[in-house]
């Protein structure tokens, strides 16, 4: 990457201000620096990325064919800056840039779904920060629009809808979340490297519905999908501890309902395994310790 950046800087010297190809050269160098920032996390790389990204945008007026590309790039850069430094003003800039990109990608544009998807995601991030229902509602609206434009790909609409259920207890949101995550699972058949995410999310949403409606079929289904997700998260997988923890929780809930000792034994086994993956210093260790003490008391 350093070699690419060095070449980019040399090339930039060959395209002075006023050259018709300068914007492309500036944008390419900004992309290289952004990639280097993502790998190394150096603030100076991010700052130069923003400077160059803004310059490229200024060189691409509203009628320029690559202006929407620059707007999307800056939105992604500011969203990354928000994720790293948690400054809300960076997220506001990301939202502003992607809204401007949508204006340049009207209905019928083949890339409009990308803009709608990104806007829904950034609005959801702002909802998580500021807890304004209007942001969540708009995120859901744009995610639906993105889905309508690209049916084979399911955006994280289920996650947004589940957040609506968690905030306002709207059962219709949870029902839709389950429907969409089932659709996502259908698009991730056995062998797909991301299938475990859909299995895990479906198990969680089914468990939420069980808590509301107390239908044992939902709990049984949640356990089945949680076990399948765990099977796809072998030893060493970064998400294995969360699968172990939630599967233990689901099994304990079934023990509390039906008093089947094998469920309690399995719950204890899984939460012990989760505890082993959450050593002292892990921010989630206390959850596993508490649950283990609770299950042993049962």
C-alpha positions in Angstrom: 0.0 0.0 0.0 2.9 2.4 0.7 4.2 1.8 -2.8 0.8 2.6 -4.3 0.6 5.8 -2.2 4.1 6.9 -3.3 3.1 6.3 -6.9 -0.1 8.2 -6.4 1.7 11.2 -5.1 4.1 11.1 -8.0 1.2 10.9 -10.4 -0.6 13.8 -8.7 2.4 16.1 -9.5 1.8 15.3 -13.2 -1.8 16.5 -13.0 -1.8 20.1 -11.8 -4.8 22.2 -10.9 -6.9 22.7 -14.0 -6.0 19.3 -15.6 -9.2 17.4 -16.6 -7.9 14.2 -15.0 -6.8 15.6 -11.7 -10.0 14.6 -9.9 -9.5 10.9 -10.7 -5.9 11.0 -9.6 -6.8 12.8 -6.3 -9.6 10.3 -5.7 -7.4 7.3 -6.3 -4.8 8.6 -3.8 -7.5 9.3 -1.3 -8.7 5.7 -1.7 -5.2 4.3 -1.1 -4.8 6.4 2.1 -8.2 5.3 3.3 -7.3 1.7 2.9 -4.0 2.3 4.8 -6.0 4.0 7.6 -8.3 1.0 7.8 -5.4 -1.3 8.2 -3.2 0.8 10.5 -5.6 3.3 12.1 -3.2 6.3 11.7 -5.1 9.5 12.2 -2.9 11.4 9.8 -3.9 9.0 7.0 -7.5 9.7 7.7 -7.1 13.4 7.8 -5.3 13.4 4.5 -8.0 11.1 3.0 -10.6 13.7 4.0 -8.6 16.6 2.5 -8.1 14.8 -0.8 -11.7 13.5 -0.8 -13.0 17.0 -0.5 -10.7 18.3 -3.2 -11.9 15.6 -5.6 -15.5 16.5 -4.8 -14.8 20.2 -5.5 -13.3 19.1 -8.9 -16.5 17.2 -9.7 -19.4 19.7 -10.1 -23.1 18.6 -10.0 -23.0 17.5 -13.6 -19.8 15.4 -13.3 -20.4 11.7 -13.8 -18.3 10.7 -10.8 -19.7 13.3 -8.3 -21.9 10.7 -6.7 -18.9 8.4 -6.3 -17.0 11.1 -4.4 -20.1 11.8 -2.2 -20.3 8.1 -1.3 -16.6 7.9 -0.6 -16.7 10.9 1.8 -19.8 9.4 3.5 -17.9 6.1 4.1 -14.8 8.0 5.4 -16.8 10.1 7.8 -18.8 7.0 9.0 -15.5 5.3 9.7 -14.2 8.4 11.6 -17.4 8.3 13.6 -16.9 4.6 14.4 -13.4 5.3 15.6 -13.8 8.5 17.5 -17.6 8.5 18.3 -18.1 12.1 17.2 -21.7 12.6 16.2 -20.7 15.4 13.9 -18.9 12.9 11.7 -22.0 10.8 11.4 -24.0 14.0 10.5 -21.5 14.6 7.7 -21.9 11.0 6.4 -25.6 11.4 6.3 -25.4 14.7 4.5 -23.1 13.3 1.8 -25.1 10.2 1.2 -28.3 12.2 0.9 -26.6 14.3 -1.8 -25.6 11.1 -3.6 -29.2 9.9 -3.6 -30.2 13.1 -5.3 -27.8 12.3 -8.1 -29.1 8.7 -8.4 -32.8 9.2 -9.1 -35.3 6.3 -9.6 -34.0 4.1 -12.4 -30.3 4.6 -11.6 -28.7 1.1 -11.3 -26.8 2.2 -8.2 -29.6 3.9 -6.3 -30.0 0.9 -4.0 -26.5 1.3 -2.8 -27.2 4.9 -1.7 -30.5 3.9 -0.1 -28.8 1.1 1.8 -26.0 3.3 3.1 -28.4 6.0 4.2 -30.5 3.5 6.1 -27.4 2.2 7.8 -26.1 5.6 8.8 -29.5 6.7 10.1 -29.6 3.5 12.1 -26.2 4.4 13.6 -27.6 7.8 14.6 -30.7 6.2 16.1 -28.4 4.0 18.3 -26.7 7.2 19.5 -29.6 9.6 19.9 -32.6 7.2 20.2 -34.8 9.3 18.0 -37.6 7.1 16.6 -37.8 9.3 13.4 -34.3 8.1 12.5 -35.2 4.4 12.9 -38.5 4.9 10.9 -36.5 6.5 8.1 -33.9 3.9 8.2 -36.6 1.2 7.8 -38.2 3.1 5.0 -35.0 3.4 3.0 -34.0 -0.2 3.7 -37.4 -1.3 2.3 -36.8 0.8 -0.8 -33.3 -0.7 -1.3 -34.8 -4.2 -1.0 -37.4 -3.4 -3.6 -34.7 -2.4 -6.0 -32.5 -5.4 -5.4 -34.7 -8.4 -4.3 -31.9 -11.0 -4.2 -30.1 -9.1 -1.5 -31.7 -8.6 2.0 -30.4 -5.5 3.7 -30.3 -5.5 7.6 -33.9 -4.6 7.6 -34.6 -7.3 10.2 -32.1 -5.6 12.6 -33.8 -2.3 12.1 -37.3 -3.7 12.7 -36.2 -5.6 15.7 -34.9 -2.3 17.1 -38.3 -0.9 16.5 -39.8 -3.7 18.5 -37.3 -3.3 21.3 -38.1 0.4 21.5 -41.8 0.5 21.1 -42.9 -3.2 21.6 -44.5 -3.2 18.2 -45.2 -6.9 17.5 -45.7 -6.2 13.8 -42.0 -5.1 13.7 -40.8 -8.3 15.3 -43.0 -10.4 12.9 -41.5 -8.6 10.0 -38.0 -9.0 11.4 -38.5 -12.8 11.6 -39.9 -12.9 8.0 -36.9 -11.0 6.6 -34.2 -12.9 8.5 -35.8 -16.2 7.3 -35.5 -14.7 3.8 -31.9 -13.9 4.4 -31.3 -17.5 5.6 -32.8 -18.8 2.4 -30.2 -16.7 0.5 -27.4 -18.2 2.6 -27.6 -22.0 2.0 -25.3 -24.5 3.7 -21.8 -23.7 2.8 -22.3 -19.9 2.7 -19.7 -18.3 5.0 -22.2 -15.9 6.5 -25.0 -18.4 7.1 -24.2 -18.4 10.9 -25.2 -14.8 11.2 -28.7 -15.4 9.8 -29.1 -18.5 12.0 -28.0 -16.6 15.1 -30.3 -13.6 14.4 -33.3 -15.8 13.7 -32.8 -17.7 16.9 -32.7 -14.4 18.8 -35.8 -13.0 17.2 -37.7 -16.2 17.8 -36.7 -16.1 21.5 -38.0 -12.5 21.7 -41.3 -13.6 20.3 -41.4 -16.5 22.7 -41.0 -14.0 25.6 -43.9 -12.1 24.3 -46.3 -14.9 23.3 -45.0 -17.9 25.3 -45.3 -20.3 22.4 -43.0 -23.3 23.1 -42.6 -23.9 19.4 -40.8 -20.5 19.1 -38.4 -21.5 21.9 -37.8 -25.0 20.4 -37.1 -23.3 17.0 -34.8 -20.7 18.6 -32.8 -23.5 20.2 -32.5 -25.5 17.0 -31.2 -22.4 15.0 -28.9 -21.3 17.9 -27.4 -24.8 17.9 -26.9 -24.7 14.1 -25.2 -21.3 14.4 -22.9 -22.7 17.1 -22.0 -25.6 14.9 -20.8 -23.0 12.3 -18.7 -21.2 14.9 -16.0 -23.7 15.9 -13.3 -23.2 18.4 -11.4 -20.0 17.7 -14.4 -18.3 16.0 -14.7 -14.7 17.3 -18.5 -15.1 17.8 -18.5 -18.5 19.5 -18.8 -17.1 23.0 -22.0 -15.2 22.2 -23.5 -18.3 20.6 -22.6 -20.4 23.7 -24.0 -17.7 26.0 -27.4 -17.3 24.2 -27.9 -21.0 23.6 -27.4 -21.6 27.4 -30.0 -18.8 28.0 -32.5 -20.4 25.7 -32.0 -23.9 27.2 -32.5 -22.6 30.7 -35.7 -20.9 29.7 -37.0 -24.3 28.4 -35.9 -25.9 31.7 -37.9 -23.3 33.6 -40.9 -24.1 31.5 -40.8 -27.8 31.3 -38.3 -28.8 34.1 -36.3 -31.1 31.8 -33.0 -31.7 33.6 -31.1 -32.4 30.4 -31.8 -28.8 29.3 -30.4 -27.4 32.5 -27.3 -29.7 32.3 -26.7 -28.5 28.7 -27.2 -24.8 29.8 -24.6 -25.2 32.5 -22.2 -26.9 30.0 -22.6 -24.2 27.4 -22.3 -21.3 29.9 -19.1 -22.9 31.3 -17.7 -23.0 27.8 -18.6 -19.4 27.3 -16.9 -18.5 30.5 -13.7 -20.1 29.3 -13.8 -17.9 26.3 -14.3 -14.8 28.4 -11.2 -14.6 30.6 -10.6 -12.0 33.4 -10.7 -8.6 31.7 -13.3 -9.5 29.1 -16.2 -6.9 29.3 -18.8 -9.7 29.0 -17.3 -12.1 31.6 -19.7 -10.9 34.3 -22.7 -12.1 32.2 -21.4 -15.6 32.0 -20.4 -15.7 35.7 -23.9 -14.5 36.8 -25.7 -17.0 34.5 -23.5 -19.9 35.7 -24.2 -19.1 39.4 -28.0 -18.8 38.6 -28.1 -22.1 36.7 -26.1 -23.9 39.4 -28.6 -22.6 42.0 -31.5 -24.0 39.9 
